[in-house]
Amino acid sequence: MKTSVKFVLLAVCCLVSLAVGIGVGSVGITPGDMLAILAHKLFGAALPAGTDPTQVSILWSIRLPRVLAAFAVGGLLAISGVVFQSVLGNPLASSYTLGVSSGASLGAAIVMMLGITPLGIFTLPVAGFVFGLATVLLAIAFAARVDKGLKNNTIILVGMVFSLFVSAILTLLNALNREYMQQLLLWQMGSFAGRTFPQVAVLAGALVLGLVFLVRYSREMDILTFGDDASRALGVESGRVKLVLLVAVSLLTGTAVCFTGTIGFVDLISPHLVRKLFGPGHRVLLPASALFGGAFMVLADVVSRTLIAPLELPVGAVTALIGAPFFAWIYFSRASRKRAARGKGV
């Protein structure tokens, strides 16, 4: 099947997922009502007679910003996973590898415990963003001191050490401030409840700008998959390119995490599946992963708010229930391939 046809099918799946996300919930909204309400809000068209005002309010004020935020966050995490896996040469690499998620959680915990809100509702997102990025920059700086070539294994090991260290600080803060434990736990598992259009605009802008920037490095990422030595032989300054890409995707991941809390495994699942469908070329892989990750996150959010309605599950719990077995499958598949290769004397 041609790549263009696959893209069209993927785009259709995205539209279907968006429609499901908007229409499904405690108050169902039919596709016809959905289109009529959107036409009314966007283009000033008259609403059909008998349209329930409650449906209009639910769709426009609650469902639409929530679904669009979920799609943008899924896309951001997916393209970040593509770059992490490419740069680090490991299909199991994700934002957790360099401590983005744990750093953002620590920032959120400090804000919650101190009760400071100088930026109003944006205080928590900004704190999560700053601490997540700072953790990554410290990990990269330390890795560069240890290994100037920024080899993949060095980055992964240093990132894991920093992630565990920050998680230990977070655990200590939890133990000393138990009254905030439940609030912090909910933030760590992620949620799209209460998202607003200004937040959606920031997330969507980050997704578009991030895609444009990363696609410019698609050739370098293609070459990096062959390893550091091969990259240098082909004229790619692997150390500099890795630094630029890791900082860029850490910014994207931090932006996603700081608005919704930490949501795992999307950046692991999406790139892996899309790579099987579209191949390893990053010029195609990046936008396809953004679409797939967005659709996946929207459907995960639908499950989180309908599975045990009227209660709502953290969306991170849903992605973890899917992602943990997926992680194990990738790991054991790689191990079996390596054993088979050794058996053949490769």
C-alpha positions in Angstrom: 0.0 0.0 0.0 1.3 3.5 -0.9 2.4 5.8 1.9 -0.1 8.5 0.7 -3.0 6.0 1.0 -1.8 5.0 4.5 -1.7 8.7 5.5 -5.3 9.2 4.3 -6.5 6.2 6.2 -4.6 7.3 9.3 -6.1 10.8 9.0 -9.6 9.2 8.7 -8.9 7.2 11.9 -7.9 10.5 13.6 -11.2 12.2 12.6 -13.2 9.1 13.9 -11.3 9.2 17.2 -12.0 12.9 17.6 -15.7 12.3 16.8 -15.8 9.5 19.4 -14.1 11.6 22.0 -16.5 14.5 21.5 -19.7 12.4 21.2 -19.2 9.7 23.9 -19.7 10.4 27.5 -22.3 10.7 30.3 -24.3 12.9 27.8 -24.2 11.4 24.3 -24.0 13.7 21.3 -24.9 12.4 17.9 -22.8 13.1 14.8 -25.5 15.3 13.4 -25.9 17.4 16.5 -22.1 17.6 16.8 -21.8 19.0 13.3 -24.6 21.5 13.9 -23.1 22.8 17.1 -19.7 23.1 15.6 -21.1 25.0 12.6 -23.0 27.3 15.0 -20.0 28.1 17.1 -17.4 28.4 14.3 -19.5 29.9 11.5 -22.5 31.4 13.2 -25.0 28.9 11.6 -28.4 28.6 13.2 -29.0 25.7 15.5 -31.7 23.2 14.5 -35.0 23.6 16.4 -35.1 21.6 19.6 -31.3 21.5 20.1 -30.5 21.0 23.8 -28.5 24.0 25.2 -26.9 21.6 27.7 -25.4 19.7 24.8 -24.0 22.9 23.2 -22.4 23.8 26.5 -20.9 20.3 27.1 -19.5 20.0 23.6 -18.0 23.5 23.3 -16.9 24.2 26.9 -15.9 20.7 28.1 -15.6 18.0 25.5 -13.9 19.9 22.6 -11.0 21.5 24.5 -10.5 18.2 26.4 -10.4 16.1 23.2 -8.1 18.6 21.4 -5.8 18.8 24.3 -5.6 15.0 24.4 -4.8 14.9 20.7 -2.1 17.5 21.0 -0.5 15.9 24.0 -0.6 12.4 22.3 1.1 13.9 19.3 3.8 15.7 21.3 4.6 12.6 23.3 4.7 10.4 20.2 7.1 12.6 18.2 9.2 12.9 21.4 9.3 9.1 21.6 10.4 8.9 17.9 13.4 11.2 18.6 14.4 9.5 21.9 14.4 6.1 20.3 16.3 7.3 17.2 18.9 9.4 19.1 19.5 6.8 21.8 19.3 3.8 19.4 16.9 2.0 21.7 13.2 1.1 21.0 12.6 1.2 24.7 13.7 4.8 25.2 11.2 7.4 26.3 10.8 10.6 28.3 11.3 8.5 31.5 14.8 7.6 30.2 16.2 11.2 30.8 14.0 12.1 33.8 11.6 14.5 32.1 8.6 13.0 33.8 10.2 12.7 37.2 11.6 16.2 37.1 8.2 17.6 36.1 6.5 15.7 39.0 9.1 17.1 41.4 8.3 20.7 40.3 4.6 20.1 40.6 5.1 18.6 44.1 7.0 21.6 45.3 4.4 24.0 44.0 1.6 22.0 45.7 3.4 21.8 49.0 4.4 25.4 49.2 1.0 26.7 48.0 2.6 29.4 45.9 0.6 30.6 42.8 2.4 33.6 41.3 1.2 32.7 37.8 -2.3 31.6 38.8 -3.5 28.5 37.0 -0.3 28.4 35.0 2.0 28.1 38.1 1.8 24.3 38.2 2.4 23.8 34.4 5.3 26.2 34.4 6.9 24.6 37.4 6.5 21.1 35.9 8.0 22.4 32.6 11.0 24.1 34.2 11.9 21.2 36.5 11.5 18.6 33.7 13.8 20.6 31.4 16.3 21.3 34.2 16.5 17.6 35.0 17.3 16.8 31.3 19.8 19.5 30.9 21.7 18.4 34.1 21.6 14.8 32.9 23.0 15.8 29.5 25.6 18.1 31.0 26.8 15.3 33.3 26.9 12.8 30.4 28.9 15.2 28.4 31.5 15.5 31.2 31.7 11.7 31.4 31.7 11.1 27.7 32.3 14.0 25.3 31.0 12.0 22.4 27.6 11.5 24.2 27.4 7.9 23.4 24.0 6.3 23.7 24.7 4.0 26.6 26.2 6.9 28.6 23.1 9.1 28.1 20.8 6.3 29.0 22.7 5.3 32.1 23.1 8.9 33.3 19.4 9.7 32.6 18.3 6.7 34.5 20.4 7.7 37.5 19.1 11.2 37.5 15.5 10.0 37.1 15.9 7.6 40.1 17.5 10.3 42.1 14.7 12.8 41.4 12.1 10.1 42.1 13.7 9.5 45.5 13.5 13.2 46.4 9.8 13.1 45.4 9.2 10.0 47.5 10.8 11.7 50.5 8.7 14.8 50.0 5.6 12.6 49.9 6.5 10.9 53.1 7.0 14.2 54.9 3.9 15.8 53.5 1.2 13.1 53.4 -1.7 15.6 53.2 -0.6 16.3 49.6 0.0 12.7 48.6 -3.4 12.1 46.9 -3.3 15.3 45.0 0.2 14.6 43.7 -0.6 11.0 42.9 -3.5 12.1 40.7 -1.3 14.7 38.9 1.4 12.0 38.3 -1.2 9.8 36.6 -2.4 12.5 34.2 -5.8 14.0 33.4 -7.4 16.2 30.7 -10.3 17.3 32.8 -10.7 21.1 32.9 -8.6 21.9 29.9 -9.3 25.2 28.2 -8.9 26.6 24.7 -5.8 28.8 25.7 -4.1 25.7 26.9 -5.1 23.9 23.7 -3.6 26.7 21.7 -0.2 26.4 23.5 -0.2 22.6 23.1 -1.2 22.7 19.4 1.4 25.4 18.7 4.1 23.4 20.4 3.1 20.3 18.3 3.2 22.2 15.0 6.4 24.0 15.7 8.0 20.8 17.1 7.1 18.9 14.0 8.5 21.5 11.6 11.7 21.7 13.6 12.2 18.0 13.9 11.4 17.2 10.3 14.4 19.4 9.3 16.6 16.9 11.2 15.0 13.8 9.6 18.1 13.0 7.6 20.4 13.3 10.6 18.1 11.0 12.6 18.1 8.5 9.8 21.8 8.4 9.9 22.0 8.3 13.7 20.2 5.0 13.7 23.3 3.4 12.2 25.4 4.3 15.3 27.9 6.9 16.4 30.8 5.7 14.3 28.8 5.4 11.1 27.2 8.8 11.7 30.6 10.5 12.0 31.8 8.7 8.9 28.8 10.1 7.0 29.6 13.6 8.2 27.1 14.0 11.0 28.4 15.5 14.2 26.6 13.0 16.4 27.3 14.7 19.7 26.0 18.1 18.6 23.0 16.7 16.8 22.0 14.6 19.8 22.3 17.5 22.2 20.0 19.7 19.9 17.5 17.0 19.5 17.4 15.9 23.1 16.9 19.4 24.3 14.2 20.0 21.7 12.1 16.9 22.5 12.6 17.6 26.2 11.0 21.0 25.7 8.1 19.3 23.8 7.7 16.6 26.5 7.8 19.2 29.2 5.2 21.2 27.5 2.9 18.2 27.3 3.5 17.0 30.8 3.2 20.4 32.5 -0.4 20.9 31.4 -1.8 17.4 32.0 0.5 15.5 34.4 2.7 12.6 33.6 1.3 10.1 31.1 3.5 7.2 30.2 3.9 4.7 27.4 2.4 6.8 24.6 5.9 7.7 23.5 6.8 4.0 23.5 3.8 2.5 21.8 3.2 5.0 19.0 6.6 5.2 17.3 7.0 1.4 17.4 3.7 0.7 15.7 4.0 3.5 13.2 7.5 2.4 12.3 6.1 -1.0 11.3 3.4 0.6 9.2 5.4 3.4 7.5 9.0 2.3 7.7 12.0 3.9 9.5 12.3 7.1 7.4 11.8 10.0 9.9 10.4 12.5 7.3 7.3 10.3 7.2 7.6 8.7 10.7 7.4 11.9 12.6 4.0 13.3 11.2 2.5 9.8 11.1 3.5 9.2 14.8 1.9 12.6 15.7 -1.4 11.5 14.1 -1.3 8.0 15.6 -0.3 9.3 19.1 -3.0 11.9 19.1 -5.7 9.4 18.1 -4.5 6.9 20.6 -4.5 9.4 23.4 -8.1 10.6 22.6 -9.4 7.0 22.7 -7.5 6.3 26.0 -9.1 9.4 27.5 -12.6 8.2 26.4 -11.9 4.9 28.2 -10.7 6.7 31.3 -13.9 8.7 31.7 -16.4 6.1 30.6 -15.1 2.7 31.9 -16.3 3.2 35.5 -18.6 6.3 34.9 -19.5 8.4 36.7 -16.1 8.0 38.3 -13.0 8.9 36.2 -9.8 6.9 35.9 -6.5 8.8 35.5 -5.7 8.5 31.8 -2.1 7.5 32.7 -3.5 4.4 34.3 -5.2 3.4 31.1 -2.1 4.0 29.0 0.0 2.0 31.5 -2.4 -0.9 31.4 -1.8 -1.0 27.6 1.8 0.0 27.6 3.3 -2.2 30.3 2.5 -5.5 28.4 3.6 -3.8 25.2 6.9 -2.9 26.8 7.4 -6.5 27.9 6.6 -7.7 24.4 9.2 -5.4 22.8 11.8 -6.4 25.3 11.3 -10.1 25.0 11.1 -9.9 21.2 14.4 -8.1 21.1 15.9 -10.7 23.4 14.7 -13.6 21.3 16.0 -12.0 18.1 19.4 -11.6 19.7 19.5 -15.2 20.8 18.5 -16.3 17.3 21.3 -14.2 15.8 23.9 -15.7 18.2 22.6 -19.1 17.3 23.3 -18.4 13.6 26.7 -17.1 14.4 25.8 -13.5 13.4 
